[in-house]
Amino acid sequence: MEFNFVAILLAAFSSLVVGFIWYNPKVFGTVWMNETGMTEEKAKKSNMALTLFFAFVYAFFIAFILQFLVIHQFGVFGVVGGNVENEAYKAFMTEENLNAFRSFKHGMLHGAFTGLFFALPVVGVGALFEQKSFKYVLVSGGYWVVTCMVMGGIICAMK
């Protein structure tokens, strides 16, 4: 058990892919623009390369923490002080068949819980104070629920 840097990078990148689809005008992009007051003229004035770079960096931070929520083995890993050669660790992992929970589907489940019970409320609370609409919460929060699902699936499946 160790940090899978490639999985974290891929999960972070997946947030951009989900965003390109989610915020497309044919999906939720038009609704999001209406709810935020964004215009195409205003969007064209932004430095999109810098925006995407920082979106990726922030997604990397999320993916890094998400691994601890979607991979159950990290709890066992911590008990043995990170020593995967520890016989007690090997026996426990084998006896309890904990690697059976390392699948895309299982990661998506825990990613969905994380998105629904952490990311969505964070977006919702911010929207309350910013006086944003419920549509905004559904679009922006929904994006994070789906993104956490995909990121969780990727992280959990890549052993």
Secondary structure, 3 states (H helix, E strand, C coil): CCCCHHHHHHHHHHHHHHHHHHCCCCCCHHHHHHHHCCCHHHHHHCCHHHHHHHHHHHHHHHHHHHHHHHCCHHHHHHHCCCCCCCHHHHHHHHHCCHHHHCCHHHHHHHHHHHHHHHHHHHHHHHHHHHCCCHHHHHHHHHHHHHHHHHHHHHHHHCC
